[in-house]
């Protein structure tokens, strides 16, 4: 049986197996179901599955649970040794987290974060999307996740790329950072480069990331699945900076980091509300540092109020950035604001010689990382417009070393500085040195 015939037979078999819209929670059919068309360039000219399975790290998310670091993390969390499939706190993100009763015949844990983890369980939309007159809008009506909508895409990513609880962080799980444009293109894309300009990716993604980070503060002290306290005594003496500050710091620093990136955006696009949000952030910052136990309740109350306000502003921001995606003056203004120096400590401390860095240092590192990600995205947006290239053309040219500009080179220098300290667990981060690199970027942006 040749390839085309076998694929058609497979699709016919699925038609028999899934004749109607399922009841209750739809089933995940498994990545191999998608592969029969989306991994057969020889007759369908579709390579989505091929790209994902060969080069996208999401396809190896479950396999990662068997490496040495994962085993160490599992040990600190007292999870059953050598049984990653039973580690519910891990599999909820390293797999689609599908209950056994909702797994189709081709579902496999080994596929990691598979097609349906992002596009949604396919039982109800699989057959309709095979029809010749199928449209994306109709597929969405049948239950496919609308990832062409950047807000939906960002929220889908942030289900796993934010909100680590204290137990996982204290056990040694690497920190999670998020910026929608980079996350979309760091992995070889199996979608259209031109779904939205880089500026829109960044602005929408960062606003939602801030909103989600504020919401995550509500779960900072409890396990969202059990409601139990996340304070675990075994971690009290672990030689790790995460345990030397309040549990709420674990998530507050991500609020600060994302806000440091979107603050210039709010100032320029929703100026009537930006000062009020600044004050609310300052109030929450003082509550985080307050020794008064009652401050925790006030913090969560204020975080919820601010989250609701940002949610209400999101439609305005989306409309503004979409209509001004090519506004060079706005993008340059944002880049100039983003190159303002980060805070430096009052007393000079030799961070590289410290065994355990202060939480303050780590909080400033998170801000530095988001500044870089923002500057690089906005730099790409300007470069593509100046050279009259599509985003895809520019990214491919940059990857091949075919072009460069002083602005992008300075931003790359910034990343090399940030990246060079990352393997050291952020403990080598010196804000003063970072500000020196920021100053060079600022001069390049002016030219």
Beta strands, then each sheet from edge to edge (+ up, - down):
end
